[in-house]
Amino acid sequence: MTARLTVVGSLNMDLVVRSPRIPQPGETIIGREFRNVPGGKGANQAVAAALLGAQVSMVGRVGHDAFANPLLEKLSADGIDHTFVIQDREAATGVALIVVDDAGQNSIVVASGANMCLSPADVEAAEAAIAGADALLLQLEIPPDTVTRAAEIAHAHRVTVILNPAPARSLPAELLARVDVLIPNESETALLTGMPVENKAEARVAAGVLRKLGAGTVILTLGERGALLAQESGVEIFPTFDVTPVDTTAAGDAFVAGFAVALAEGKALAEA
């Protein structure tokens, strides 16, 4: 069974520099290679899902500038339908300034540009793409009202709503009530709950709070400590695979996409 996913979210051009370490405030250090890499949390999740064999539609906005065409060409190259990616003549394409150190850790600053012009009306125009999907993937690099409207449309069509609440911000109750699967990391969970998430015991408690706030199922990603699944039947913790990190940029997006594809292919939550 081929998974059908629609992603409503951001598209950025990532401006990436490799560096021995992340600079301190006020410090200048000499980096190494520089690359332009198509990114944005929405597009990252769309591309990862497509690489896993899903049929993917992308809804978003880019500018009308030098970064727009490479982003659209990347979507096309990976077989992603970008009928509903609008080229905005007023706002610039979003960019992310990324430093990646020798341990694979990163520091990121995003200038959202056209992403913050994606409107509820844009999402309504793409209703058929949402209604025809097995699952809708959402993140928070676009306006909150647009995220909420997309979730409302998916919920009305009984499409599974998967929200990756990143970058972290508070979520309105009307959005959480329409989220079937919420996938935050530790810092996002701490912001949403006001609770520490320093160990697995605290993670269990925080995930329970998120469910009480309205999220149907919570998958809390814990970095090297694995992932925690909290659903009505209970809580399970899954270990990580033992790997040496090369670059942690978009690691969370890859996880979300992998989970969404597996779920849309019919796997149970724990298996996905």
Sequence and secondary structure as in RCSB ss.txt:
>XXXX:A:sequence
MTARLTVVGSLNMDLVVRSPRIPQPGETIIGREFRNVPGGKGANQAVAAALLGAQVSMVGRVGHDAFANPLLEKL
SADGIDHTFVIQDREAATGVALIVVDDAGQNSIVVASGANMCLSPADVEAAEAAIAGADALLLQLEIPPDTVTRA
AEIAHAHRVTVILNPAPARSLPAELLARVDVLIPNESETALLTGMPVENKAEARVAAGVLRKLGAGTVILTLGER
GALLAQESGVEIFPTFDVTPVDTTAAGDAFVAGFAVALAEGKALAEA
>XXXX:A:secstr
   EEEEE   EEEEEEE SS   TT       EEEEEE HHHHHHHHHHHTT EEEEEEEE SSTTHHHHHHHH
HHTT EEEEEEE SSS  EEEEEEE TTS EEEEEE GGGGG  HHHHHHTHHHHHT SEEEE SSS HHHHHHH
HHHHHHTT EEEE   S     HHHHTT SEE  BHHHHHHHHSS  SSHHHHHHHHHHHHHTT SEEEEE GGG
 EEEEETTEEEEE       S  TTHHHHHHHHHHHHHHTT  TTT 
